[in-house]
Amino acid sequence: MMEATPPHLNPRRSLAFDGFKLFLSAALLLLGGCHSPRPIQFGFYSVPKADLTAVRELGVDFVVGTKTKEYLDAAKQLNLQVIGTGSKFHNHSVLLGNYLSDEPDLLGISPAQIA
């Protein structure tokens, strides 16, 4: 007795072989596109203050860098946001977030110590 081919393995039921479904999918994608409520932001890690201008000219939106007043003020002049390391200047207008620790479990740092 011959077994029936499961539907997911049947090439006649596959999207690649169904011209109408393929056309409909392409039309919906072209008409609607892929909508995102916010534009995707791009950032660089560990950017020195001296390179902030060059990074901004590349179209970068944020950097991960030190939270010194000079660094944050320089980023503000360039309309760059900063994910900062360090414990000062938590209320600076360019701060996007705080960088707490890289792979703390490998360094033996508990979640309680980070919080």
C-alpha positions as CSV (number, residue, x, y, z in Angstrom):
1,M,0.0,0.0,0.0
2,M,1.4,3.4,-1.0
3,E,1.3,6.2,1.6
4,A,0.0,9.6,0.7
5,T,2.5,12.4,0.6
6,P,2.2,14.7,3.6
7,P,0.7,18.1,2.6
8,H,3.8,20.0,3.7
9,L,6.0,17.9,1.4
10,N,3.7,17.9,-1.6
11,P,5.1,20.3,-4.3
12,R,1.7,20.9,-5.7
13,R,0.6,22.5,-2.4
14,S,3.8,24.5,-1.8
15,L,3.8,28.3,-2.1
16,A,6.6,28.1,-4.6
17,F,4.4,26.2,-7.0
18,D,1.2,28.1,-6.4
19,G,1.4,31.1,-8.8
20,F,-1.7,32.9,-7.3
21,K,-0.4,32.7,-3.8
22,L,3.0,33.9,-4.9
23,F,1.5,36.8,-6.9
24,L,-0.8,37.7,-4.0
25,S,2.1,37.7,-1.5
26,A,4.3,39.9,-3.8
27,A,1.4,42.3,-4.4
28,L,0.7,42.7,-0.7
29,L,4.4,43.3,0.1
30,L,4.7,45.9,-2.7
31,L,1.5,47.7,-1.7
32,G,2.0,47.6,2.0
33,G,5.7,47.2,2.5
34,C,7.1,46.4,5.9
35,H,5.9,49.0,8.3
36,S,7.9,49.8,11.4
37,P,6.4,52.3,13.9
38,R,9.9,53.7,14.5
39,P,12.9,53.8,12.1
40,I,15.6,51.3,12.8
41,Q,18.5,52.9,14.6
42,F,22.1,52.0,14.0
43,G,24.9,52.3,16.6
44,F,28.6,51.7,17.1
45,Y,30.3,50.3,20.2
46,S,33.2,52.0,21.9
47,V,33.6,55.1,19.8
48,P,36.3,57.6,21.1
49,K,35.2,61.2,21.5
50,A,37.5,62.2,18.7
51,D,35.6,60.0,16.2
52,L,32.1,61.1,17.0
53,T,31.8,63.5,14.1
54,A,33.0,60.8,11.6
55,V,30.5,58.3,13.0
56,R,27.6,60.7,12.8
57,E,28.5,61.5,9.2
58,L,28.1,57.8,8.4
59,G,24.5,58.0,9.6
60,V,24.9,56.3,12.9
61,D,22.2,57.2,15.5
62,F,23.8,56.2,18.8
63,V,27.1,55.1,20.3
64,V,28.1,53.1,23.3
65,G,30.6,55.2,25.1
66,T,31.8,56.6,28.4
67,K,29.4,58.8,30.5
68,T,31.6,61.8,31.0
69,K,30.2,65.3,30.7
70,E,32.6,66.1,27.8
71,Y,31.6,63.0,25.9
72,L,27.9,63.5,26.4
73,D,28.1,67.2,25.4
74,A,30.0,66.4,22.3
75,A,27.4,63.8,21.3
76,K,24.6,66.3,21.9
77,Q,26.3,68.8,19.6
78,L,26.1,66.1,16.9
79,N,22.6,64.9,17.7
80,L,23.9,61.5,18.7
81,Q,22.4,59.4,21.5
82,V,24.6,57.5,23.9
83,I,24.3,54.2,25.7
84,G,26.6,55.2,28.6
85,T,29.0,53.3,30.8
86,G,29.7,54.7,34.2
87,S,27.7,56.0,37.1
88,K,27.5,59.8,36.6
89,F,25.2,62.0,34.5
90,H,22.1,59.8,34.5
91,N,19.8,62.7,33.5
92,H,21.8,63.9,30.5
93,S,19.4,64.5,27.5
94,V,21.4,62.3,25.1
95,L,21.3,59.2,27.2
96,L,19.5,56.4,25.4
97,G,20.3,53.9,28.1
98,N,23.0,52.5,30.5
99,Y,25.5,49.8,29.7
100,L,25.7,47.7,32.8
101,S,28.1,44.8,32.2
102,D,29.2,42.6,29.3
103,E,28.5,38.9,30.1
104,P,28.4,39.3,33.9
105,D,28.0,35.6,34.5
106,L,31.4,34.9,32.9
107,L,32.9,37.5,35.3
108,G,31.2,36.0,38.4
109,I,28.9,39.0,38.8
110,S,25.5,38.2,40.2
111,P,22.3,39.9,38.9
112,A,21.9,41.5,42.4
113,Q,25.3,43.2,42.0
114,I,24.3,44.7,38.6
115,A,21.0,46.0,39.8
